[in-house]
């Protein structure tokens, strides 16, 4: 049965994984986000206490 001969399929599998692992990480690392996060200020905002009756 020729389907069980691993010679051509193993080479195709290894070659495709080599291409996958060499091309894809470069494309992923080049990805930029459309909304870059902004740095928060170091000053903490002033909070007001709540004067609720707790009874």
ABEGO torsion letter per residue (X at the ends): XAAABAAAAAAAAAAAAAAAAAAAAAAAAABBBABBBBBBBABBBBBBBBBBBAX
